[in-house]
Amino acid sequence: MVVVTSVGVTTLVWGMRELKWLQPWELKAYDQMLRSRPSEPPDPRLLLVKITEEDLAQVKWPLSDAIINQLLTKLESDQPRVIGLNLYRQNQTNLAAGITNKNNIITTCLLSSKDRSEIPPPPNFPGDNISYNDLIPDNQEDQIVRRSLLFAEPSNNSKCATQFSFAALIAISYLEKQGINVDFTEKHNFHLGKITFSTLTPNSGGYIGLDAAGYQILLNYRHPHRLTQEVTLSQVLNGQVNPNWIKDKLVIIGTTAASVHPGVYTPYSASPDHPARTSTVFIHAQIASQILSTVLDGRPLIWYWPDWQEVTWVLAWSLLGSLLGWRLRHPVMLLVVGCLTLAGLVAICVGLFLLAGWIPLIPPAIAFLFSSVGMLVYSTYRTQQQTKLIIQQVEQQQEAIAQLSILLKETTAATEATKIRDQHIHSASIIYQPEKRTGDLLLGGRYHISRVLGAGGFGRTYLAQDTQRPGNPTCVVKQLMPARRDTKFLEVARRLFNTEAEILEALGKHPQIPALLAYFEDQQEFYLVEEYIPGHTLHEELAPVHGAKNETFVIEMLKGVLEVLAFVHEHRVIHRDIKPHNIIRSNQDNRLVLIDFGAVKLMHPPTSEQTELATVAIGTRGYAPPEQFAGHPRLSSDIYALGMMGIQAMTGILPQELQPDPETGNVMWQHTVQVSAELGMILDKMVRYHFSDRYQSAAAVLQDLNQISDKK
């Protein structure tokens, strides 16, 4: 069910993703991780010349040809490697007049689109020095610029006929002067030196159905406040700039005045210490810096997984959610563990993002939530249905027990009447069934008996091998013999056996209860086949020869049994025969395993040899409380029996040897041993004479015991 749920949730979440329902969340998570990164040092290769509102208060917009040429001449005199003029000068015919070598000056134009006309480049500049100025915001979402379009094919008859973006051309021109050239030998990729730039595809990262035309990459922003050195137009024209800031640098000229262009939205627009819009010249500077630092410094490009890895990632978190929902089965615990797990998911995604990796965050988080909550709801519903079914079976069991008791009383009454009228001595009418011996076969030769584990009035227990299962695994076969063979008695006994078996089958899914492998009737005898638990009973550990145990042993023993008892009582099932003989300590993992539920024994009342230890109502003297002797066992009856085991372990005295208080009926035992007040109070409350004065649930006892353990 865990796998089915996980696959189903993964399919659902992936479908939501393909419908772009999750894309806005993924992009917001991407922006947040981008803003959360530690700041990098400013790029020392760039100088940004800003045309500010203060500059425009001194010179009019658009800038005159003379101002532009004066600016270029001033910059060129300090020997920059490349100058990028990010201003439209479509009407200027004398751009860079007076400058002998114009090869290191890059200017720009604007490509045409559906809602705007193109802007031509300066008419006197060669095509190799022309670039387009276009940016590509995520128009379908939030207008945020997260990608850069480095190369694109212009439309036919376009005056802006360049294939290079402004940022790409100024960066490539800078690198070419260092002997590093661009290479387009691979489709969808290009190379600058030894670095391969892989371009975006329609489903890259958190995008779905992206228009990935041209050569696009994710824009790996530096923090806007630490991008590069900045100066103003006035500072350059007035000679207030250190020449070393210009020499051999990539100088970018552009306007930051909102009156000229309001700017664009970036991932930093949501930051409280950053303006909502960013001037486009800063975006071009970011892209150019990214290209240069990737090629020259090894700064990583933002990478992402292919679709199949992302699906696997989502499926893994869906599986984890299903497993937690299935295992925890408690809303509060699932909430705590779920929050911690989701925090781990965020930490993984943020950690990889610091290494420039963009992996899905929202889809696995949703898959985890859906799977964990779905599995919790399913397991809760299944548990409720199972509990309801077991309660019905318990009711049927009680009805069968009541009918069986009536039949047994009729038998007893008839026997007593016969004794009064008949003066002759007769031997007891006992149904004799020969004991199966080692090597015998049961039920058509399936179960091969290894040895007899025990025998009593209700039947016998054998260790056997299942010859029809691979490996002939060892199992325990319990042979239950009804007291009478008449039709009416067998019918009631059969109903009791079947309901008890169905209850055991449901309870056997707990790791501390042997699994019921099979149950059947053969020749008017009933058989239970259960999982074999290698180990020894607590009777061996609590034998008087071993003396009293310490408090740590007693607390751990009680907690070990209470864990399984809480599960049993949740299903309204009473064990009826809690005692050291019926608790096995597993050799494999030292866990305590509860065996030998008592109700089924009612089909055969105890013989005279057993009256000292057992009652018709089922329960062992010394461990069973008064109400159980009266035939009215309750859930707290099992707690009483376990409490007596705890007292036995604490004192080293058998329960039958302890005396009750003549006034209250409560067992007197604390005078025989030194015990802490906390543990003494818990054991006393477990074994109160009246059931209403005891703990009413195993969970309540566990809670008090855990408080003692925490103090220690």
N, C-alpha and C positions, 0 to 999 in steps of 0.2 A: 504493500500500500504506500510505503514511503517513496518508492521509486515511481510508482504511477502518479502520485500527487506531484512529485518534483517535476516529472516530465510534462504533466498537464499545466502546471503553473509556469514553467519555462516557456511552453508554447504560447500561453496566454500573454505573458509579459513581452515576449518577442513580437507577437502580433501587435500589441499596443505600441511597441517601438517602431515597427514598420509603418504604422499609421501616423507616425510623428507625434503621438500623444505625449511621449516622454522627452522629445527633443528640447522643448523650452527648459525643462528642469535640468537636463544634462548640460545645456549651455550655461545656465546660471551656476551650476556646480563648477563647471570649467572656469568661469570668470572668478568665482570665489577662490579657487585654488591658485589661480594666476595672481590674484591680489595678495594672497597669503604667503607667497614666496619671499624669502629674505632678499633684500635689495643687493644688486650687483654693483661693482664699481662703475663709474661713468666710462663711456667709450672714449679713449684718448685720441682716436683717429679723426673724430668729427669736430667741426665747429659750426654752430647754428647761428646764422645772422637773422635776427627777427625784425620784422617791420611792425612796430607796435602802434597802439593808439596814440601814444605820446609822440612817436615819429610823425604820424599823419597830422598831428596838430601843427607841425612845422612845415611839412611839405604836403601838397595836395595829392589825393588819390584819383585816378591812377598816377603812378610816379611818371615823371617826364623821362624822355629818352636820355636827356643830359644827366639826370640823377642816376639812372641805371648804369650808364656808361662810366660815370665818375666812380660809382661803387665797384664795378668790375675792375676798373683800372687800379683803384686803391688796393683791392684784394690781390690782384695779379702781381703787384709790385713786391709782395711778401712771399711769393713763390709757393702757392698752394699746389697740391698734386692735382686736384680736380675741383672745379666750381660747378655746383648745381643750382641753376636759376629756376626756382619753382614759382615763377610768375608768368602769366600769359602776356606775350609781347607780339601778338599777331599783326599789329600795325606798325611795328618799329622796323624800319628798313636799314637802320645803321647800328644795330645791336653789336656791342663790343667794338665799336669803331675806335681806332687808335691802338688796339691790341694786336700785335703781330701774329701770335700763335693762339688761334681760337680752338684748337683741338681738345684742350682740357676744360672747355666750357660746355656744359650740357643744359639745354633749355627744354621747354615742354609745350605740349598741346593737349587737347581734350578730345577723346573719341566720342562719336555720336552714339546716342541711345534712344529708346522709345520716347522719353519725355524731355529730351534736350537736344540741342544742336551741337555739332562739333565746333571746337575752337582751333583754328589753324596754328601752325608754328610760326616763328619769325621767318619772314621771306628770305632773309639773307644768310640763313644758317644751313649747312649741309645736312642731309638726312641722317648721317651717322651720329650726329650730335642732337638728334631730336628724340624725345621720349613722350609717352602719354602720361597724363597726371591722374588717371582714374583710380578710384578705390572701390572696393566691393563690400559694402555692409551686408549683413544678413537681413535682407529686405523682408523675408517671410516671417521673421521673428521680431527682432527688437532694434533693427538698424545699427547694431553694434559691429564695428570692424574687427573681425577676428582672423581674417585671411588676407593674404596679399596676392594680387594677380601680377606675376612677374613678367610673363610674356603672353601675347595674344595676337591673333590675326586680325588686322584692320579690315573693314569692309571695302568693297570695290569702290573706286573713284573717291576714296577718302583723302582729304587733304592732310589729316593726321595719320600718315601712312607708316608709322613705326610699329615694330613688333615688341619693343622694349618699354617697360614701365620706367618712370623717372627714377625710382629707388634702385631698380635692378641695373639700369644703365650707368648711374653714377658709381655704384659699387663695382661693377665689372670694369669700368674705365680705371678706377683706382687700382684694382688688382692687376690689370693688364700692364700697368707701369711697373709692376713688381714681377712680371713674367708669368702670371697666372691667367689662363684663358678659359673661356666658357666653351663647353663641348656638348652638342645635342645628339650624340650618337645613339642614345636609347630613347624609345618611345615612352612618353610620360615622365621621363627623368632627364636631368641634365647634370653636367659635372663642372665643377670649378676646382681645378687642380685635382687633388686626390679625393675630394668630397663629392659624394653623390646626393643630389637633392631629389627626393621622391615627391612627386606631386600628388595632390589630393584626388581621391576618387569619390563617386557619389555618396558612399556610405562610410567615409573616413571618420574615425572617432565617434562622437555623438551625433554626427549628421546623418540624415536619411534623405535620399533623393536629392542630394546637393547638385546644383549646376556647377560642375567641375570643369567647364570648358577652359582652355588655355592651360598655362602652367601656374598652378596655385599651391601655396604652402600655408601652414598655420603660422600666424604672426607671433613669434616668441618675444613678447614685450619685455623691455627693461622697465624698472620703475620710472614713471614720468618725471619725478623730481631728481632723478639721478641718471638721466639719459646721456648728456654730453655737455661740453662747455657752450655757453650761450652769450651772445653779445647783441646789441641793437644796431639798427641802421645808423643812428646818430653817432654812436660810439665809433663806428668804422669811418664814417665821413670826417669826423673830428680828430682822427688819429689817436683815439684813446684805447686802442687794442694792442696788446702785446704781440709783436710780429711772430714770436715763437708759437702762438696759438694758431697761426695761419700756415706757417711754413710746412710743406709736405703733408698738409691735412686735406681731408674731404670737407669743403666748405659748402654748406647748404643755405640758400637764401630763400626766404618765404615770409609771408605775412601771418601774424598771429592776432591781428585786429578783428574783433568780432563784427565790426561794422562792414568789413569787406567780405568775410565768410564766417558764419556762425560756428563752424567746426563740425566734427562728427562724434558719435558715441563710441566709447571704447569699453573694455572690461573694467577700467578704473572709474567709469562714470558713476558707479554706485558707491564709490569710496567717499566718506564724508570730508576728507582732506584734499579732494581733487574736484576741479570744476566738472560740470555735467558734460561739456563738450570739449574736444581737443582739436586744436588747429591742425589742418591737413599736413602742414609742413613737418609737424612732429611725427605724424604717422610715417611719412616717407623717410624721415631720419631713423625711426625705429626699424623699418624694413632694411634700409641700407646697413645699419649697424648689425642687424641679425646676420646678413650675408657675410659681412666682413669678419665678424667674430666667429662665425661657424668655420669659415675657411682658414683664418689665420690663428685662432685661439682654440679651435676644437670645441667651441660651445655647441652643445647638442641641439639638433632640430627636434621639434615636438613629434614624437612617434606614437603609434597606436596599433592595435591588434587587427588582424583580418577578422571577417565575420565569424568564421568557425571557432576561433579562440574566444571571441566575445560570447558566443552561444554557450561554449563549455564553461566559461566563467560564471555566467548567469545560472546555468544548471547546477554548478557546484554549490552556489549559495542557496539555491532552492533546496538541494539535498540536505544541506546543513540545517536550514530552517525546518524541514520536515522531520529530521532526526531529533532536533531539540523539542519540537512540538510533541513528538511521539514519546520521548523519554521523560520530559519534565511533567507534562500533564497537569500543570498548576499555573493559573494565570499570572499570579504575582511573581513566582519563580521565573516563568517564561519572560515576563516583562523585564526583570532585572538582567537575566542572562541575555535576552534579546538586545537590550540597550548596549550592554558591554560588547556583544558580537558586532552590532552595527557600528559601534565606535571603532572596533578593530578594522571593519571594512573601510571606514573613512580614513583611518590611519594608513592602511595599505595604499589606497588611491592617492592620498596626499603624498605619501613617501615616494611612490613611483613618479608622481608629477614633479617632485623636486629633482628627479632624474630625467625629466622631460617626457615622461610616459603618460599618456592620456588613456586610461582604461575606464570602462563603464562603472559608474557609481550608482546612479538612480535605478537602472534595471535590476541589478543584483539585490539592491536594498528592498525594492518592491517584491521581488521574487522571494526573498527571505521572509518578509512579513507575511505575504500571502500563504506561503508554505507552512510556516510555523503556526500561524493562527488557524489556517485551514485544518492542519493535522491535529491541533489542540481541540478544535470544535468536533472533528470527526472522532477522535479518541474519547472525548468526553461523552459524545452521543453514544458511541459504541459501549463505553463503560456503563452508561445509564441503562442502555438496553440490556446489556449483559447482567447488570445488577437486578434489573426488573425480572429478567428470566430466572435468575438464581433465587430471587425472593419467591417467585411462583413455585420453583422447585422445592424451596424450603417449606413453603406452605403445604405442598403435596407430601413432602417428607413428614411434616408434623401430623398430617392427617393419617398417613400410613402408620406412623408410630402409635398414634392413638388407637387405631383399629387393631394393631398388633398387640398393644397392651391389653385391650379388651379380650382378645382371643387367648392370650396367655393367662389372664385371670380366670377365664372360663375353664381352661385346662387345669389350673391349680385347684379351682373349686371342685371340679369333677373328681380330681385325684383325692382330695380330702374327704369327699362324700364316700368314695369307694373304700377308703381306709376305715371309716366308721362302720360301714355295713359288713365288710369282709374281714373275718377274723383270721383268714389264712395269710401267710407271708408270701409275697410275690417279689420277684426281682424287678428292679426299675425298668420301665419300658424305654430303652435308649436306642436311637437309630445308630447303628454301627456302620462306620465308613472306614475301610482300611486306609491307613496312612500310605501315601505315595512314597516310594523309596527312591534313593539315588539311582539314576539311570532310567527311571520310568519316564513315560511320555504322557503329556496331557493334551487334550483337545486335538484328536486326530493326528497326534505325533508332532505338533508344532513346537511345544515347549518341552525342552529336555531338562529334567530336574538335576541340579548339581548337589544340593543338600537342603535339609530342612532347617529353616531359620527359627521357627517357633510353632507352638501349637497351643490351643486353648479351647474353651467351650464353644466359641463361635466358629472355629475352623482351624486351618493350618496355613502357614506361610512358607513358601519355597523360594530358593534361589535357583533360577533356571536360565537356559539359553534359548533365545528365539531362533529356531532353525530356519525360519522362512524370511529372515531379514539378512542383508549383506553383513558378513562378519560374525554372524551368530551372537549379537550383543547380549550381555547379561541383563536380566530383568528380575523383578520380584513378582511372583504369582501368589495371590491370596485366595485361598479356597474357603468360601463361606457356606456353612451348612445350616439350613433352616431347622428349627426345633421340631417341626411337624411336616408331614408330606401331604396333608389333605389339601384339596383344591382351594378352599377358601383361604387357608393360611398361606399357601404358596402364592396366591394371587396378590395378597397384601405384601408379602415378603418381596415379591418381584417388583412391585411398585416402589417399595422402599429402596431396594437395591438400585433400580434404574435412576431414581431421582438422586440418590447419593452419588452414583457414578457420574451423572451429568454435572453435578456440583463439583466433584473432584476434577472432572475434565476442564471445567472453566477455571478453577483455582490453580490447577497445575501449570498455568502459564507463568506463575510467579517463580523466580529462581530459587526460592526457599521452600518450595513444595514440589515433591516428585511429580513428574508429568504422568498422567494416566495414558497408557499406550493402548489399552484395549479393555473391554469388559464384555462378558458373555455368560450365558447359562448353558450348562451341560449336565444332563441327567439329573435335573432338579437340584443341582448345586450351582452356586454362583461364583464367578471368578473375576478378580480385578488384576490387571497386569500393569505394573507401575515401573517407572524408571528406577534403576538401581543406583543408590548413592553410596559409594565406598566410604567407609568411615566408622566411627564408633558412637555409641549413644552417650548422652550426658549421665546416664546411670553409672557408667564406668568412672566418670570424672567426679561424681558426687557421692561415690560409695563411702560409707563411714570410715573405712580404713585410710582414706586419703585426708581425713580431717577437714577442718573449716577452711574456706577460701578467703582471700582478701577482698576488700571492697571493690577494687578495680576489676577483678574477675567477675564479681557478682553484677556490677553495673553493665559490663560489656555483654555478659550472658543475657541479662534482662533485655537490653537494647536489641540484641540479635534476634531474640524471639518476638519481641514487641513489633519489630518492623514487619514481620510476616503476619503477625496476629492482627495488626492494624489493617492490612490488606484483606484478610479473611473477614474481619468484622465489618469492613466497608460493604461487603456483599451480604451482610446480615446472616452469616454462617457461624455457627457455634461449633468449636472443635469437639468439646465434651470430654476429652481425655488428655489434657495437658499434664505430662509427667516426664521425668528424665528418660524413661524408656522410649518415649515417642519423639525425642529430639535427637537427631544425628548431627555430629560435627563432621563435615565433609573433609576427607583427606586431601582433596584437590586444592581447595581454597580456604579451608577453615571456617566456612560459613555454616550457620546452624540451619538445619532443614527439619521442617515439621512434618511428621508422618502419622499414619494410623488414625484418621478421623473416626469418631466413635459411633455415629448414628447407625451405621450399617450393622453393628454388632447386635442391635436389638432383635434381629430375626432369630437369634439364639440366646436365650437368657443364660446367666452364669450357672454353673453346676455347683453342687454343695461344696466342692473343693475350693471354689473361688469366692465364696461369700465373704471371706475375710478381707479381700482386696477389691471386690467389685460389687456394683449394685445393679438391680434390674434396670434402673434408669440410666445406666452406663456412667462410669466415672470411677476413679481409683480412690479408695478410702485414704484420707489424709490430704489428698489434693483437691478432691471435689467438694464444693461448698454445700451447705444445708439445702438450699433450694434445688440443687441438682439431684440430691438424694430423693427429694420429694417429687421428682419428675418434672420440674419446671426450670430447666436451665436457661440462663440469660447470657448475654455477651460478657457481663462482668463475672460470670462463673469461670470463664477461661482466665481472666485477670487474677482471680483468687488462686487458681491452681498454679499460675506462674509465680505469684507472690510466695506461695508455700515453697516452691522450688528455690526462690531466692533466699528464703529463711533457712532452708536445708543447706544451701551452699554456705551461708554466712555462719551457721552454728555447727554444721557437721552432724546434726541430729535429724533423724527421719521424721517426717510430719506426723506420723501416727503416734510418735512418742511425746509430742508436745501437748500440754494441757490447756484447756480453754479457761478463760476467766469465768468463774461461776455466776457473776453478775451480768456481764456484758456478752459473754459467749465468744469474745475475741481471743485469738491465740496469744498466749503469754510466751515470749521467747527472748526479749531483750536482756533479761537478767542473766542469760547464759553466755553472752558474748559482748565484747566492746564494739560498738558501731557508731558511726557519725549520726548526729541528730537528723540531718537531711535524709540520708538513706533509710534510717530507722522509721521516719515519718512516712516515707513513700511505701515501704514494705507493709507497715501497719495499715495504711489506707487501702492497699491492694487486697488485704485479707480480712477486712472487717466482716463481722458475722452477718450483718444485714446487707443485702446487695445494694440498697439505695445509699448506703454510707461509703461505698467503694468508689474508685475511679470508674467512670462510665464509658471510657474509651481507651484503647491502647495508645492513641495519639497523645492523650493527656498525660499518661505515665511517661511516655517518651520525652515530652516537653520538660517535665520536672527532672528526669534523669540527665537530659542534655545540659540543664542549668548546673547540675552538680559537676558534670564533666568539664564545663567551661571554667568553673572556679578552680578545678584542679589543674 
